[in-house]
């Protein structure tokens, strides 16, 4: 795995994002780049030290032995996990997810000013709640409303991320952003009727289609019937990985 070459050019990105093109979405993007670059730096340093130790050019330390042991048992080394996003994955699954996250960040690198015009894989961000806050910040700038008067409304579509219709809708989005990556646990999503149903036999999780997330003004005293407030978490660990209410 050639990790070192995958680092994102932060200084180049900062220069491209001049003041008038740098908004809430771009700030989140740069933060994500910084976090994953820090992780890459740690991994590259550890793997280089291990390589030197195997060649006999460096003394094998207890720290290196723990990394080797974690890799052998398909676990994420502790120091890597400290710099990682919240996860319960095995090492092999984590590496695949690592590549997916880099793929999204590299896609945004091409047009960082149009992040909200693409479908965001919310589950591939270190801080998905920061991205949702950015949606509210953009709305607040346009309307003059305070952030504390806004909430994220989640409208579930009937389309998955690869379908041309939803990609076209995302490219024309002027309000909020289209996101993907939600999994419903302990229930099933009926996409044609857009309702929650009993989970299917032996299927704990159900994929939610693309969701249009947009900021809306809080309506005091208003109660929506037929709406289920569903807590969103980054992992099944829940309490320490809460994101928002959908």
N, C-alpha and C positions, 0 to 999 in steps of 0.2 A: 504494500500500500504506500504510494508516493504521497505522503502527507504534506511535506514541506512546501511543495510546489502549489499547494491548494490555498495558501494564505491569501487573503483578500487585500488588495492595495489600498489601504486606508487613506494615506496621504493624497493619493491620486483622486479618490472619491471625494474627499473633503474639498479639494480644489475645484472639482467639477460642480459641486453643489454650492454655488455662490449664494449669497444671502437671499436673493429673491426666489431661488429655486429650492431652498432648504426649509421645509416645514415639519410638522409633527411626524409624518410618515418617514421622512428622510432621517430625522433624529433617531427614530426607533431602528431604522436600517443600520445606521452607523454604530449604534449600540450593539446590535446583534453581530456585526462584523468584528467589533472589538472583542466581544466575549468569545467568539469561536476562534479568533486568531490567538487569543491567550491560551486556549485549550490546545491548539495545534502546536504552539511553542513548547508547551509542557511535554506533549507526546513525542515530538521530534527530539527534544533534549534527552528524554529517557531512553528512546530507542537507539540513539547514537551512543549513549553511554553503555548500553547493553552490548552493542556491536563491538565496541572497544574492549569490553570485558571478555567477550568470547574470543577475541584475538589475543588476549593476554596483555593488552596495553593499558588496562585499567583494573584496579582491584574490585572484585565483585563485592558489593555492599549488601547489607540486610535489606535496604530499600529496593535494590535491583532484584534480589531474590523474591521479594513480595510481589513485584511486578510480574516476574516470570511465573510464579505460582498462580496468580490471578488469571493470566493468559491461558495457562494450562487447564484451568478449571472453567474456562469460558466466562470469567467474571471481569467486570470493569475494575482496573486497578484503583485503589483508594484515592490517590492523588489526581488521577484523571477524572474520577467521579466528582471530586470537589470543584472542578472547573467545568463540569458538564451541566447540561440542562437537567431538570428533574426527570428521573427515569427509573424504571424497574426492569429494564431489558437485560438480556445476557450480552456478553461482549460482542458476539457475532452479529446479533440483531442491532446492537448499538452502533456498530461500524456502518451497517447499511443505512441506518437512520442518519448518521453523520454525513454520508454522501448525499442523501436527499436534502438535508438542510443546506449544504454547500451549493447544491444545484439551484435552490430557490434564491439564495443570496447572489449567486453569479448571474441569474436571470435578471434580477433587479439592477445589477451593476450596469447593464446595457442602457437602461432608461430609468435612473433613480428618481426622476421627477414624476414618473407615471406609475408609481407603486400601486396606487389605488385603482388603476385601470387594468390590473391583472388579478387573477384569482389567487388569493393568499392562502397558503397551507398554514393555518393557524397553529397546527400541531407540530410545525417544524421551526417554531420560534422559542428562544430561551424564555422570553417574557411576553406571552400572548396577551396578557392583561395590558401591557404597555401599548400594544398595537390597537387594542380596543379603546384605550384612553385617547390615542391619537385621532381616532374617528370622532370622538367627542370634541377634542380640541379644534379640529378643522371646522366642525359645526359651530362651535362657540365663536370662532373668529368671523364666520360668515353672518351669524345672527346676533351676536352681542350677548348671548345668554351665558350665564355662569355655568361652569362644569357641574356644580352641585345640583343644577336644575335639569340636567340631561341624563338619559339612560340609554343603553344599547338595546334597540329592538331587533329581534332575530326573526326574519321572515324566511322560512324554509322553502326552497324551490323544489321542482320535480326533476331537476337535472343534476347529473354528475359532472365533475370538473372537465372531463375530456370532450363533452358534447359541444358542438359548434355554437348552438343557440346560447348557451350560458357564457361561453367565452366572448361572444359578440356583445352580450348584455354587459359583461364586466368591462369591456373596452370602452363602453359609452357611459360608464357609471359616473354620475356627478354628485351622488349623495351616498356617503358611506363606502363600503367595500364588500365585494363578494368573497366569502371565505369557505374553506373546505377543511375537513379533518376531524369533525365531531363523530364520536361513536356513542351510541345509546347503550347503556349497560342495564341488563335485567328487563329489557322490554324490546319491542320491535317497532320499526317505523314503516308505516304504510305510505309510500311516496305518492301514490295517485290521489288518495284522500287526504294526505298530510295530517295523519293522526297517529297517536301512540296506541299500539296493540300489545297483547300478551306476547312474550318472547317465544320464538319458535323452539321446538325440541332440540336440546343440545347446542343451542346458539345463545351464548351469554351476551354477545355484542351485536349491534345492528348499525350499519353505516347510514349516517344522515347525509342527504344530498347537499349541494352547495347552498349556503345560507347567506342571505343579504343582511349584513349588519349595518345599521344606520343609527345615528343619534336622534333621539326624540325628546321633546319637552315633557317633563314629569307632569302628569295631570293629577292634582291633589283630589283625593276622594273617589277617583275613578276606579272601578273594578271590572276587569275584563272577564267575561264568562267564557268557559270552554278553553281557557288558557292555563297550561300547567307551568308554573315557575320551576325550571329545572336547573339545579346547580351544575356548574361546569368545572371539572378538575383536569389537571395536566396528566395525572396518573391515577391508578386505582388506590394510591396511598391517601388520596383525598385531603384530609385536614391541612396538610402542609403544602398542598398544590392547588388550592382554590383559585379560580380565575374570575368567574362572574355568574350571574343568573341569566339563563336563556329563557 
